[in-house]
Amino acid sequence: MIVIEVKKESANESNLSIIKRFSRRVQSSGVIRQLKSKRYAARPKSDFKRKRETLKRIGRRAEIEYLRKLGKLPDVQHQKPH
């Protein structure tokens, strides 16, 4: 945790200038950037969900391969882009 502290430099310094100085320090410290990056970070998927998706993908591939062997799907060869 980063602690940013701003104190009044002189007796006649206005509150607005203190707020501006504080804002500049916060910007330069990178606190806001860190918070924004954490705000939209996705949580890692649970083991159960990853396994379920993997099994689903394996099942789809097996089904496609089965249909190809029956001749119901054409053999498609993917070309690499140049």
C-alpha positions as CSV (number, residue, x, y, z in Angstrom):
1,M,0.0,0.0,0.0
2,I,1.4,3.4,-0.9
3,V,0.7,6.2,1.5
4,I,0.6,9.7,-0.1
5,E,0.7,12.6,2.3
6,V,0.6,16.3,1.6
7,K,1.0,19.0,4.2
8,K,0.5,22.7,4.0
9,E,3.8,24.4,3.1
10,S,2.9,27.9,4.3
11,A,0.2,29.4,6.3
12,N,-1.3,31.3,3.4
13,E,-1.4,28.3,0.9
14,S,-4.9,27.7,-0.4
15,N,-6.8,24.5,-0.1
16,L,-7.1,24.3,-3.9
17,S,-3.3,24.3,-4.3
18,I,-3.0,21.5,-1.7
19,I,-5.5,19.4,-3.6
20,K,-3.7,20.0,-6.9
21,R,-0.4,19.0,-5.3
22,F,-2.0,15.9,-3.9
23,S,-3.5,15.0,-7.3
24,R,-0.2,15.4,-9.0
25,R,1.5,13.1,-6.4
26,V,-1.2,10.5,-6.9
27,Q,-0.8,10.6,-10.6
28,S,2.9,10.3,-10.5
29,S,2.8,7.4,-8.0
30,G,0.8,5.2,-10.4
31,V,-1.8,4.2,-7.8
32,I,-4.7,5.0,-10.1
33,R,-3.1,2.9,-13.0
34,Q,-2.8,-0.1,-10.6
35,L,-6.4,0.2,-9.4
36,K,-7.7,0.4,-13.0
37,S,-5.8,-2.6,-14.1
38,K,-7.1,-4.6,-11.2
39,R,-10.7,-3.4,-11.8
40,Y,-11.1,-5.3,-15.0
41,A,-8.9,-8.3,-14.3
42,A,-10.7,-11.5,-14.9
43,R,-10.6,-14.1,-12.1
44,P,-9.0,-17.4,-13.1
45,K,-11.5,-20.1,-14.0
46,S,-12.1,-22.9,-11.5
47,D,-10.7,-26.3,-12.1
48,F,-14.2,-27.7,-12.7
49,K,-15.0,-25.2,-15.4
50,R,-11.7,-25.7,-17.2
51,K,-12.2,-29.5,-17.1
52,R,-15.8,-29.2,-18.4
53,E,-14.7,-26.9,-21.3
54,T,-11.9,-29.3,-22.2
55,L,-14.2,-32.3,-22.2
56,K,-16.7,-30.4,-24.3
57,R,-13.9,-29.4,-26.8
58,I,-12.7,-33.0,-27.0
59,G,-16.2,-34.2,-27.6
60,R,-16.8,-31.8,-30.4
61,R,-13.5,-32.8,-32.1
62,A,-14.5,-36.5,-31.8
63,E,-17.9,-35.8,-33.3
64,I,-16.4,-33.9,-36.2
65,E,-13.9,-36.7,-36.9
66,Y,-16.7,-39.3,-36.7
67,L,-18.8,-37.3,-39.3
68,R,-15.7,-37.0,-41.5
69,K,-15.1,-40.7,-41.4
70,L,-18.8,-41.3,-42.4
71,G,-18.4,-38.9,-45.3
72,K,-20.9,-36.4,-44.1
73,L,-18.3,-33.7,-43.7
74,P,-15.8,-32.8,-46.4
75,D,-12.1,-33.0,-45.5
76,V,-11.0,-29.4,-45.1
77,Q,-7.3,-28.6,-45.1
78,H,-6.4,-25.3,-43.5
79,Q,-4.0,-23.2,-45.4
80,K,-1.5,-21.0,-43.5
81,P,-1.7,-17.3,-44.4
82,H,1.3,-15.8,-46.1
